[in-house]
Amino acid sequence: MSESSAEAVVAAAVASAAAAPGGWRRATGLAGAAIGVIAAGAAAGVAIERMTVGRGMRRKARLALDSAGPYGALRGTPGRAVADDGTELYYEVDDVEPEGGSAPRRRRLFGRKAPLPVTVVFSHGYCLSQDSWHFQRAALRGVVRTVHWDQRSHGRSGRGAAQIRDRMPVTIDQLGQDLKAVIDAAVPEGPIVLVGHSMGGMTVMALAARYPELIRDRVVATAFVGTSSGRLGEVNFGLPVAGVNAVRRILPGVLSALGRQAELVEKGRRATADLFTGIIKRYSFASRDIDPAVARFAERMIEGTPIDVVAEFYPAFTDHDKTEALACFRDMPVLVLAGVDDLVTPSEHSEAIADLLPDAELVLVPDAGHLVMLEHPEVVTDRLADLLTRAGAVPAGATVGGYGSTSSTAPSG
């Protein structure tokens, strides 16, 4: 199919939806949901047959999964940092268990009762929230001090003040400054391990570019998970050439238009949410046996990102280039991890990062997509534990037993 033919098919589909009863709401809903999926990594066509088959059954299944899934339920001590433009940034702290405390005794993953005073700061990706680190948070809880925060306009953080008040575009540089504000509030002193997934990894790079002295003086290890240092405009999302070119040409304008009709788009987006489960799953995961509750958990996070936030953030990725900032991480233990089948930030981008950090550990996880930390949590947790060991945050030679599984066939407990 030629590029013009592909565009004609898309135009015909939207026109058909708009002509139907409740058409504008349906058309904007389709567009909004599709853009929301693209935002989390789904720049692909819609599975048309899902529009008419089994909608009621899928809706009931979603409700059942929402009530049964424990994912994202972990909470810590809340705090708020204030960004330089006044945006409130929400974070939570999980402290280590005090010696001789009255809390129930937990299994020690690293075989140590008194972890070294290191804080692990987790930064999440685009259209997600701090809860995307659910499995790693559960595994490290009570073992090392961790900080989980929501990027501006995501999760429980406030809408970007500069975006609302001054109509300023979001930049990755701004996110790096936001991370600095969180560190100042939640980790004012002591060594730090930085962990970033996708946009969160870019945020870490932006922090290094703006505050290299902080990286030099306080950061003892870093993990880049499913992220990129630049050239994101070349990613094809698994689409044929015609589809990629069409998306690149029309998406900025579509996003801008949808952002201006946020209320209407959100109504349509919610009404047609059941149509896009398969797309979200395809671009978030690669495993066929992913736990449906985990898949639904990811879907909820993506659905929870307002369309105007999606529109605000999207242009920042085209401009992202923090290759030079990677030099700040050369003299510390670094983990670079990605899913082999990641269609959003392909594993080649992680390999490029590792090429510039020759002492880094590069881990490419088979049968894994963009949300590798949810899809194969035991692998990610194990490699993070090893990184903490190499950084001196836990005893050398300590090991972590198998933790967590998202397989629908895995035994419980």
Beta strands, then each sheet from edge to edge (+ up, - down):
strand 1: 77-82
strand 2: 88-94
strand 3: 119-123
strand 4: 145-149
strand 5: 192-197
strand 6: 219-225
strand 7: 334-339
strand 8: 361-365
sheet 1: 1+ 2- 4+ 3+ 5+ 6+ 7+ 8+
end
